[in-house]
C-alpha cells in the first residue's frame, strides 16, 4: 500500500501540473492512473472530470463521471458542483441551475471553508447571468422570427391577389404607349404579365412596331415574333452590338421585305459588319425619317464604299434627321443630293465626306448646299475628299438654320450664304485673319443682332477682338471663350456701366472662360457682382478681394493653394486696356455698327444676372473667390481634375445653361 500511495500522489501531482500547463489530455490521463493505483476517490474523479470538461469532445464522458460521483456519494457537494460546471460548459443552463442549487445545499458554509463556498457562489452567479441573457436573446429572436413569418404571410397573400382585371383596355394601351416611349422592350415584359393583357396587346400591331436587336439570345425568334405581331410594319429598328457577319447578313435578308416601312433606323456596328447587312437594303429606305449610323471600329481605315447615300430611294426625300459617326458619306457636286433635300438636323462626326464630282468651291459650302431645309448643322472632325475642277452646287440662303456648329479651320460660309434665323453659332478652333471681317460677312446682316449663343473656344483672339465682336451681339446669352488666352481686360469690359447702353451684352446669363490662366479672381468677382446689382455704384467687394485687387499687379500673380488662407496675391490687379486694344476697339466698332444699328440702343429692361459660369482650369482664380461667387451664380463649375469635358464647357447635356436658369441644375 505504501508503494501504491506514492504512485497515486505522483500521478496526482503530475495531473495538477499538466492542468496548469493547459495540457488537459495528459492531465486526465494522469488522474485516471492515480485512480487505478489508489481506487475510486471523489477528489480524483472531480479532477478527472474537470480536466475532461476543457475539451468539447470529452464533456459527455465528464458528465457521466459526475453522475457516478452523485450516485456513489449523494451527500457530497463535489459531484453536484462538477456536474453544474460541465452542464454550464454544454450551455444546458436549466439543468446546471438545478445541480448548483443542490451543491449550495450540501456545500460548506462560508465559516467552514471560505474558498469552496466562494467557488460555488461564483459558479451559480455565472450560470444565472448566462441563463438570463440566453432567455432574452431567445425572446428577441422569437419576436423577429414571428415578425418575419408574419411579413412572409402578408407578401404571400398579396401575391395571390390579382389586380390585373381592374385595369381597363384603354388604360392598358396608354401604359403600353408610355412605356414604349422610354424602352422598346417594355411591351414584351407587359405582355408576359398575364394572359388577358397578352391578348389585348397582341391585337394592337402598332405597339409592336419598335424592336431593338442588341446581341442577346434568340434574336431571330424575337424578330420573327415582332414581324408577326406588327403584321410586317416595323417602324423603329435599332441594331447594336452584333459582330457576326453571317448572322447579320441573315438579319438583313429577313428584314429586307419590311425595310420600306421603316421610319427610324439606328445602327451601331463596325463598318464591315453593317455593310454585310446594308448592301441588301440599297434603294429601299423610301419612308425613313431618322437615320443614325455609328461605326464602332474606329481604328481601321474606312473603305471607299458608298453605302449611306445608296440606301435612299432617289425619287422620295423623307429624311429629316441624319447622324453619322466614323463613316464615309458620298455626295454629288453638280446636283444636290435628293436624300438630303428635306433634312432638318444633321450631325457628322469624325467622318470622310467624298464629293464625287470635281469642285473648287469651299468644301463646307459645297456640303451645306445640299441642306436647304437644315435647322441644325453639326460638323465635327470631318475630312473632305474631293478633286479640283468647276463647281455647280451653290446656295445663297439657309432660311431655317438656327444652330450651326463646325469645328474646322475655315468654317466661314457666311460671306455668300445668308442665315436669317441663326440663333446658336459655334465655331471652335476657327482660324481667321480678323474677327471683325468674319462677323461683317453679308450672311450675318439679319441674324447677328439676334444671336443667342456664341462659341469661340480654342480660337487665338485678343481681348480687343472679342470686345469688338460682342458690341454687335446685344442679345447674346451664352458666350464660350475657353482657351482664348484672354486677360482681365476682357472682364473689365463686361462690367456693368452707369448707362446700360454702354454695357456689353446686357442679356448675358452664361459664360465659359475655362483654361484662361491670366484671368484672376478680383475682376471676375467685380463683373459678376456688378451684373447682380441694380446700381453699379452699389457694388461693394469684401476687403479680402477689393484690397488685394488694388495691391498687386497682374504679372506678380501666382497659383494659389487649394486651402483657404490670406494671400495678398490671390487676386491680381486688373490690367488697364492697352493702347493696342483701344485702337482695335475704335477702329473695328465703326466697321460693324453700320450693319447693326440696334447694338447702340438702350435696353429698357434691367441687366440679366450671370447664372451659369465655368472657370475650370483657371489657375489664376483663388478658391476663396470661388466660394464668394457661389452666392451670386446658380451653377458654377471649378475643377482641376481629369480632362476638360467638351460638353461641360459648351453648356450641353446635364450641364445645360438653357431652360429655366432661375432654378438651373448642373454638376459643379
C-alpha positions in Angstrom: 0.0 0.0 0.0 2.9 2.3 0.7 4.1 1.9 -2.9 0.5 2.5 -4.3 0.2 5.7 -2.2 3.4 7.1 -3.6 2.3 6.3 -7.2 -1.2 7.9 -6.5 0.5 11.1 -5.2 2.9 11.1 -8.0 0.3 10.9 -10.8 -2.0 13.3 -8.9 0.7 16.0 -8.8 1.6 15.3 -12.4 -2.1 15.8 -13.4 -2.2 19.1 -11.5 1.0 20.2 -13.2 -0.5 19.4 -16.7 -3.6 21.3 -15.8 -1.6 24.4 -15.0 0.2 24.0 -18.4 -3.2 23.6 -20.2 -2.3 20.0 -21.3 -5.7 18.6 -20.4 -5.5 15.3 -22.1 -2.3 14.4 -20.3 -3.8 15.7 -17.1 -6.9 13.5 -17.1 -4.8 10.5 -18.1 -2.6 11.0 -15.0 -5.7 11.4 -12.8 -7.0 8.1 -14.3 -3.8 6.3 -13.5 -4.0 7.7 -9.9 -7.5 6.2 -9.6 -6.2 2.8 -10.9 -3.4 2.8 -8.3 -5.4 4.2 -5.4 -9.0 3.3 -6.1 -12.1 5.4 -6.7 -11.8 8.7 -4.8 -14.2 11.7 -5.1 -11.2 14.1 -5.3 -9.5 12.2 -8.1 -12.8 11.8 -10.0 -13.5 15.5 -9.6 -10.1 16.4 -11.0 -10.5 14.0 -13.9 -14.0 15.4 -14.8 -12.6 19.0 -14.5 -9.8 18.1 -17.0 -12.1 16.4 -19.4 -14.5 19.3 -19.3 -12.0 21.5 -21.0 -12.5 19.8 -24.4 -15.9 19.5 -26.1 -15.1 16.0 -27.3 -14.7 14.7 -23.7 -17.6 16.5 -22.0 -20.1 13.7 -22.4 -17.6 11.4 -20.5 -17.1 14.1 -17.9 -20.9 14.3 -17.4 -21.0 10.6 -16.9 -18.3 10.8 -14.2 -20.3 13.4 -12.3 -23.3 11.2 -12.4 -21.3 8.3 -11.0 -20.0 10.6 -8.2 -23.5 11.6 -7.3 -24.7 8.0 -7.2 -21.8 6.8 -5.0 -21.6 9.9 -2.7 -25.0 11.6 -2.8 -24.3 13.7 0.3 -21.0 15.1 -1.2 -21.3 18.5 -2.9 -18.4 17.8 -5.2 -20.4 15.7 -7.6 -23.2 18.3 -7.9 -20.7 21.2 -8.3 -18.7 19.5 -11.0 -21.9 18.4 -12.8 -23.1 22.0 -12.8 -19.8 23.1 -14.2 -20.0 20.6 -17.0 -23.6 21.4 -17.9 -22.7 25.1 -17.9 -20.0 24.4 -20.5 -22.5 22.5 -22.5 -24.9 25.5 -22.3 -27.6 23.4 -20.5 -28.3 26.2 -18.1 -31.6 24.9 -16.7 -30.1 21.6 -15.6 -26.9 23.4 -14.4 -29.0 25.6 -12.1 -30.6 22.6 -10.5 -27.3 20.9 -9.9 -25.6 24.1 -8.5 -28.6 24.6 -6.2 -28.0 21.1 -4.7 -24.3 21.9 -4.3 -25.2 25.0 -2.4 -27.4 22.9 0.0 -24.7 20.3 0.6 -21.6 22.5 0.4 -19.8 24.1 3.3 -20.8 27.4 4.8 -18.6 30.5 4.5 -17.3 30.0 8.0 -16.4 26.4 7.4 -14.4 26.7 4.1 -14.5 30.2 2.5 -12.6 29.1 -0.7 -15.1 26.3 -1.5 -18.0 28.5 -0.6 -16.9 31.3 -2.9 -16.3 28.9 -5.8 -19.9 27.5 -5.5 -21.4 31.0 -5.3 -19.4 32.3 -8.3 -20.4 29.4 -10.5 -24.1 29.8 -9.5 -23.9 33.6 -10.4 -22.3 32.9 -13.8 -24.9 30.3 -14.6 -27.8 32.6 -13.6 -26.5 35.5 -15.6 -25.9 33.5 -18.7 -29.4 31.9 -18.5 -31.0 35.4 -18.2 -29.0 36.6 -21.2 -29.9 33.5 -23.2 -33.6 33.8 -22.4 -33.6 37.5 -23.6 -31.8 36.6 -26.8 -34.3 33.7 -27.4 -37.2 36.0 -26.8 -35.8 38.6 -29.2 -35.1 36.0 -31.9 -38.6 34.5 -31.4 -40.1 38.0 -31.9 -38.0 38.6 -35.0 -38.9 35.2 -36.4 -42.6 35.8 -35.7 -42.4 39.2 -37.5 -40.6 37.6 -40.4 -43.1 34.9 -40.7 -45.9 37.4 -40.5 -44.4 39.5 -43.3 -43.9 36.4 -45.4 -47.6 35.5 -44.9 -48.6 39.1 -45.9 -46.5 39.0 -49.0 -47.8 35.6 -50.0 -51.3 36.8 -49.5 -50.6 39.9 -51.7 -49.0 37.8 -54.3 -52.2 35.7 -54.6 -54.3 38.8 -55.2 -54.6 39.6 -58.9 -55.2 43.3 -59.7 -54.9 42.9 -63.5 -58.6 42.7 -64.1 -59.0 46.2 -62.5 -57.3 47.9 -65.5 -59.4 48.7 -68.5 -58.3 48.1 -72.0 -57.8 51.8 -72.7 -55.7 52.2 -69.6 -53.5 49.2 -70.6 -52.9 50.7 -74.0 -52.0 54.1 -72.5 -49.5 52.4 -70.2 -48.0 50.4 -73.1 -47.6 53.5 -75.3 -45.9 55.4 -72.5 -43.6 52.5 -71.7 -42.6 52.1 -75.3 -41.6 55.7 -75.5 -39.0 55.0 -72.8 -38.0 51.4 -73.6 -38.8 49.5 -76.8 -38.6 46.2 -74.8 -41.3 47.3 -72.4 -44.1 45.7 -74.5 -42.6 42.2 -74.1 -42.5 42.4 -70.4 -46.0 43.8 -70.2 -47.4 41.0 -72.4 -45.9 38.5 -70.1 -47.8 39.6 -67.0 -51.0 37.6 -67.7 -53.0 36.0 -70.5 -55.6 38.8 -70.5 -53.0 41.5 -71.0 -51.3 39.5 -73.7 -54.5 39.0 -75.7 -55.2 42.8 -75.6 -51.6 43.8 -76.6 -51.3 41.1 -79.4 -54.3 42.7 -81.1 -52.5 46.1 -81.4 -50.0 45.8 -84.2 -48.9 49.4 -83.7 -47.5 48.6 -80.3 -45.1 46.0 -81.8 -43.6 48.4 -84.4 -40.3 49.0 -82.5 -37.6 46.5 -81.9 -34.0 46.5 -80.5 -31.6 43.8 -81.6 -28.7 44.0 -79.2 -26.8 40.8 -79.3 -28.7 38.8 -76.7 -30.1 35.3 -77.2 -32.9 34.3 -79.5 -32.6 37.4 -81.8 -34.1 35.6 -84.8 -37.1 34.3 -82.8 -37.7 37.7 -81.3 -37.6 39.4 -84.7 -39.9 36.9 -86.2 -42.4 37.4 -83.3 -42.3 41.2 -83.8 -42.8 40.8 -87.6 -45.9 38.6 -86.9 -47.4 40.8 -84.2 -46.8 44.0 -86.1 -48.1 42.5 -89.3 -44.9 43.4 -91.1 -44.9 47.1 -90.3 -41.7 47.7 -88.3 -41.3 51.4 -87.9 -38.4 51.7 -85.4 -35.3 49.5 -85.6 -32.1 49.6 -83.6 -29.3 47.1 -84.1 -26.3 47.3 -81.8 -23.5 45.1 -80.5 -23.5 42.4 -83.2 -20.2 41.2 -84.7 -21.0 38.0 -86.7 -21.0 38.8 -90.4 -23.0 35.7 -91.4 -25.7 36.3 -88.7 -26.0 40.0 -89.6 -26.4 39.0 -93.2 -29.3 36.7 -92.2 -30.9 39.6 -90.3 -30.6 41.8 -93.4 -32.3 39.3 -95.6 -35.0 38.6 -93.1 -35.7 42.3 -92.7 -35.4 43.2 -96.4 -39.2 43.0 -97.2 -40.1 45.3 -94.3 -37.4 47.9 -94.7 -39.6 50.2 -96.9 -41.8 50.8 -93.8 -39.0 51.9 -91.5 -39.3 55.4 -90.1 -36.4 55.4 -87.6 -33.2 53.3 -88.1 -30.3 53.2 -85.6 -27.2 51.1 -86.4 -24.3 50.9 -84.0 -21.9 48.3 -85.6 -18.5 48.1 -87.1 -18.4 49.2 -90.7 -17.7 45.8 -92.2 -20.5 44.1 -90.2 -23.0 46.8 -91.1 -22.0 46.7 -94.7 -22.9 43.0 -94.9 -26.5 43.9 -93.9 -27.0 47.3 -95.6 -25.9 46.1 -99.0 -29.3 44.2 -99.2 -31.2 47.4 -98.5 -30.0 49.7 -101.2 -32.8 51.9 -102.5 -35.4 50.6 -100.0 -35.4 53.4 -97.4 -38.3 55.2 -99.0 -40.1 56.4 -95.8 -37.2 56.8 -93.5 -37.3 59.9 -91.3 -34.4 59.4 -88.9 -31.1 57.6 -89.6 -28.2 57.1 -87.2 -25.1 55.1 -88.3 -22.2 54.7 -85.9 -19.1 52.8 -86.8 -17.6 51.2 -83.7 -14.4 50.1 -85.2 -12.6 53.4 -85.3 -9.0 52.1 -85.6 -9.5 50.7 -89.1 -9.3 52.8 -92.3 -12.7 53.3 -94.0 -13.1 51.6 -97.3 -14.1 53.7 -100.3 -17.6 52.2 -100.5 -20.7 54.3 -101.0 -23.2 52.9 -98.5 -25.3 55.6 -96.9 -26.4 57.6 -99.9 -27.3 54.4 -101.8 -29.8 53.4 -99.1 -32.4 56.0 -100.1 -35.0 56.0 -102.8 -33.9 58.7 -105.2 -37.5 59.8 -106.0 -38.6 60.4 -102.5 -37.0 62.7 -99.8 -38.4 61.8 -96.4 -35.3 62.0 -94.3 -35.5 64.6 -91.6 -32.6 63.7 -89.2 -29.2 62.3 -90.1 -26.5 61.4 -87.6 -23.3 59.5 -88.8 -20.1 58.9 -86.9 -16.8 57.4 -88.1 -18.3 56.7 -91.5 -18.0 57.8 -95.2 -20.6 59.9 -96.9 -20.6 60.4 -100.7 -22.2 63.5 -102.2 -22.5 64.8 -105.8 -21.3 68.3 -106.5 -23.2 69.1 -109.7 -26.7 68.2 -108.4 -28.0 68.4 -104.9 -28.3 65.0 -103.1 -32.0 64.3 -103.2 -32.0 62.3 -99.9 -30.7 65.5 -98.1 -33.3 67.8 -99.6 -35.6 67.7 -96.5 -33.1 67.1 -93.8 -33.6 69.4 -90.8 -31.0 68.1 -88.4 -27.6 66.7 -89.5 -24.7 65.7 -87.3 -21.5 64.4 -88.9 -18.6 63.4 -86.5 -15.2 62.0 -87.5 -16.3 61.2 -91.0 -14.9 61.4 -94.5 -17.2 63.3 -96.9 -16.4 62.5 -100.5 -17.6 64.8 -103.2 -17.7 62.6 -106.3 -17.5 65.4 -108.8 -14.7 67.8 -109.1 -15.0 71.1 -107.3 -13.0 74.2 -106.4 -15.6 75.7 -104.1 -15.1 75.8 -100.3 -15.8 72.2 -99.1 -18.1 73.2 -96.3 -20.1 75.5 -98.5 -20.5 72.7 -101.0 -21.7 70.4 -98.2 -24.3 72.8 -96.8 -25.5 73.5 -100.3 -27.2 70.1 -100.1 -29.1 71.1 -97.0 -31.7 73.8 -98.0 -34.1 72.9 -95.2 -31.5 72.4 -92.4 -32.2 73.8 -88.9 -29.3 72.2 -87.1 -25.9 71.6 -88.6 -23.1 70.0 -86.6 -19.8 69.1 -88.3 -17.0 67.9 -86.1 -13.6 66.5 -87.1 -14.6 65.9 -90.8 -12.2 65.3 -93.6 -13.2 66.3 -97.1 -12.1 64.2 -100.1 -12.6 65.9 -103.4 -10.8 66.9 -106.6 -10.2 70.2 -108.3 -12.5 71.5 -111.1 -15.6 73.5 -111.8 -18.3 73.9 -109.1 -22.0 74.0 -109.8 -23.7 73.2 -106.5 -24.3 76.6 -104.8 -26.9 78.0 -102.4 -27.4 81.6 -101.3 -29.5 81.2 -98.2 -30.3 78.7 -95.4 -33.6 80.3 -94.2 -34.3 77.9 -91.4 -30.9 77.3 -89.9 -30.8 78.2 -86.2 -27.8 76.2 -84.9 -24.5 75.9 -86.7 -21.6 74.0 -85.2 -18.5 73.4 -87.3 -15.0 72.6 -85.9 -12.9 73.4 -88.9 -10.0 75.8 -89.5 -12.0 77.8 -92.1 -15.7 77.4 -91.3 -16.9 80.8 -92.7 -19.8 80.1 -95.1 -21.5 83.4 -94.3 -19.7 85.5 -96.9 -22.1 84.1 -99.6 -24.8 82.3 -97.6 -27.4 84.2 -95.6 -28.7 82.7 -92.3 -31.5 85.0 -91.2 -32.8 82.6 -88.4 -29.4 81.8 -86.8 -29.5 81.7 -83.0 -26.5 79.5 -82.0 -23.1 79.9 -83.6 -20.3 77.5 -82.6 -17.0 77.8 -84.4 -14.4 76.4 -82.1 -10.8 76.3 -83.4 -11.6 78.9 -86.0 -8.6 80.3 -87.8 -9.3 83.7 -89.4 -7.3 86.8 -90.1 -9.8 89.1 -88.3 -12.8 88.5 -86.2 -14.2 91.8 -87.4 -14.1 90.6 -91.0 -15.7 87.3 -90.0 -18.7 89.0 -88.3 -19.1 91.6 -91.0 -19.9 88.9 -93.6 -23.2 89.6 -95.5 -24.8 86.4 -94.2 -24.9 87.8 -90.7 -26.8 91.0 -91.5 -30.2 89.8 -90.4 -29.1 87.4 -87.6 -26.1 88.8 -85.8 -28.2 91.2 -83.6 -30.4 88.3 -82.5 -27.7 85.7 -81.9 -28.2 83.9 -78.6 -25.1 81.7 -78.2 -21.6 82.1 -79.4 -18.8 79.6 -79.1 -15.2 80.8 -79.9 -13.3 78.3 -77.8 -9.7 77.5 -78.8 -9.6 80.5 -81.1 -6.5 82.8 -81.0 -8.3 86.0 -80.3 -7.2 89.0 -78.3 -9.3 90.9 -75.7 -9.9 93.7 -78.1 -11.2 91.4 -80.9 -13.6 89.7 -78.6 -14.9 93.0 -77.1 -15.5 94.4 -80.6 -17.4 91.2 -81.6 -19.6 91.5 -78.5 -20.6 95.1 -79.4 -22.5 93.8 -82.4 -24.3 90.9 -80.5 -26.6 92.7 -77.9 -29.0 89.7 -77.5 -26.2 87.2 -76.6 -27.0 85.0 -73.6 -24.2 82.3 -73.7 -20.6 83.0 -74.5 -17.8 80.4 -74.6 -14.3 81.7 -74.9 -12.4 78.8 -73.4 -8.7 78.7 -74.1 -8.7 82.0 -75.9 -5.8 83.4 -73.8 -7.9 86.3 -72.5 -6.9 88.6 -69.7 -8.7 90.7 -67.1 -9.2 93.4 -69.7 -12.0 91.3 -71.2 -13.8 91.0 -67.9 -13.4 94.7 -67.2 -15.2 95.4 -70.5 -18.2 93.3 -69.3 -18.7 95.1 -66.1 -22.0 96.9 -65.8 -21.7 100.7 -66.7 -23.6 103.6 -65.3 -25.5 103.8 -68.6 -26.9 100.5 -69.8 -26.4 101.4 -73.4 -22.6 101.4 -72.7 -22.7 97.8 -71.2 -21.7 94.9 -73.4 -24.1 92.0 -73.9 -26.7 93.1 -71.4 -28.6 89.8 -71.8 -25.6 87.6 -70.9 -26.6 84.8 -68.4 -23.9 82.2 -69.0 -20.2 82.5 -69.5 -17.5 79.8 -70.1 -13.9 81.1 -69.6 -12.2 77.8 -68.8 -8.5 77.4 -69.3 -7.7 81.1 -69.3 -4.8 81.3 -66.8 -4.4 85.1 -66.9 -7.9 85.8 -65.5 -7.9 86.4 -61.8 -10.5 86.5 -59.0 -10.8 90.2 -58.4 -12.0 91.4 -61.8 -14.2 88.3 -62.2 -15.9 88.9 -58.9 -16.5 92.6 -59.7 -18.0 91.6 -63.0 -20.4 89.0 -61.5 -21.4 91.3 -58.6 -22.0 94.3 -60.9 -24.4 92.3 -63.0 -26.4 91.3 -59.9 -26.7 94.9 -58.6 -29.3 97.4 -59.8 -27.0 100.3 -59.3 -23.3 99.9 -60.3 -22.4 102.4 -57.6 -23.6 99.9 -55.0 -21.0 97.3 -55.9 -19.0 96.5 -52.8 -16.5 93.7 -52.7 -15.2 92.1 -49.5 -12.0 93.6 -48.1 -10.1 90.4 -48.9 -11.0 91.0 -52.6 -11.0 94.7 -53.0 -7.8 95.4 -51.1 -5.9 92.6 -52.7 -7.1 93.6 -56.1 -5.5 97.0 -55.6 -2.3 95.9 -54.1 -0.6 93.6 -56.6 -0.1 93.9 -60.4 -1.2 91.1 -62.7 2.3 89.8 -63.5 3.0 89.0 -59.9 0.1 86.6 -59.6 0.9 83.1 -58.6 -1.1 79.9 -58.5 -2.8 79.6 -55.1 -3.2 76.6 -52.9 -6.4 74.7 -52.7 -6.9 75.6 -49.0 -8.2 79.0 -47.9 -5.7 81.3 -46.4 -5.0 85.0 -46.6 -2.9 85.8 -49.6 -2.0 89.2 -50.9 -1.5 87.9 -54.4 -4.7 85.8 -54.5 -6.4 88.3 -56.9 -4.3 90.1 -59.4 -4.8 93.8 -60.1 -7.0 94.4 -63.1 -4.8 95.4 -66.1 -5.7 98.6 -67.9 -6.6 98.3 -71.6 -3.5 98.7 -73.7 -3.2 101.3 -76.5 -3.4 98.4 -79.0 -6.7 97.2 -77.5 -8.2 100.7 -77.6 -7.1 101.2 -81.2 -8.7 97.9 -82.2 -11.9 98.7 -80.4 -12.2 102.2 -82.0 -11.2 101.1 -85.5 -13.3 97.9 -85.6 -16.5 99.1 -84.0 -17.2 101.5 -86.7 -17.0 98.8 -89.3 -19.6 96.7 -87.5 -22.1 99.3 -86.4 -23.5 100.3 -89.8 -24.9 96.8 -90.2 -26.3 96.7 -86.6 -27.7 100.0 -85.5 -29.7 98.2 -82.8 -26.4 97.5 -80.9 -26.3 101.0 -79.5 -29.9 101.1 -78.4 -30.6 101.4 -74.7 -32.3 98.4 -73.1 -35.4 99.2 -71.2 -35.1 96.1 -69.0 -32.6 95.5 -66.2 -29.4 93.5 -66.9 -29.5 89.8 -66.6 -27.6 88.2 -63.8 -24.8 85.7 -64.5 -26.4 82.4 -63.5 -24.1 79.9 -65.2 -20.3 80.1 -65.0 -17.5 77.7 -66.0 -13.9 78.5 -64.8 -12.4 75.1 -65.0 -8.6 75.2 -65.0 -8.4 78.9 -64.4 -5.2 78.8 -62.4 -5.3 82.5 -61.6 -8.5 82.3 -59.6 -8.2 81.6 -55.9 -10.6 79.1 -54.3 -11.7 81.7 -51.8 -13.1 83.8 -54.6 -15.0 80.8 -55.9 -16.7 80.4 -52.6 -17.8 84.0 -52.7 -19.0 83.8 -56.3 -21.3 80.9 -55.4 -23.5 83.4 -53.6 -24.3 85.1 -57.0 -24.2 82.2 -59.5 -26.7 79.3 -59.7 -24.3 76.9 -61.4 -20.6 77.4 -61.0 -18.0 74.9 -62.3 -14.5 75.0 -61.0 -12.3 71.9 -61.4 -8.7 70.9 -62.0 -9.3 67.1 -62.1 -9.4 65.0 -65.2 -9.5 66.1 -68.9 -11.5 69.1 -70.0 -15.1 67.9 -70.8 -16.2 69.5 -74.1 -19.9 69.2 -73.4 -19.4 70.8 -70.0 -17.6 73.9 -71.3 -20.1 74.2 -74.1 -23.0 74.1 -71.6 -24.7 71.0 -73.1 -26.3 67.9 -71.7 -26.6 67.7 -67.9 -24.5 70.9 -67.7 -27.0 72.8 -69.8 -27.2 76.6 -69.5 -30.6 76.7 -71.2 -34.1 76.0 -69.9 -35.1 77.8 -66.7 -31.9 79.3 -65.3 -33.8 80.6 -62.3 -33.6 77.1 -60.9 -30.7 75.9 -63.0 -29.2 72.5 -62.4 -25.8 71.2 -63.1 -22.7 69.4 -61.7 -20.0 71.5 -60.1 
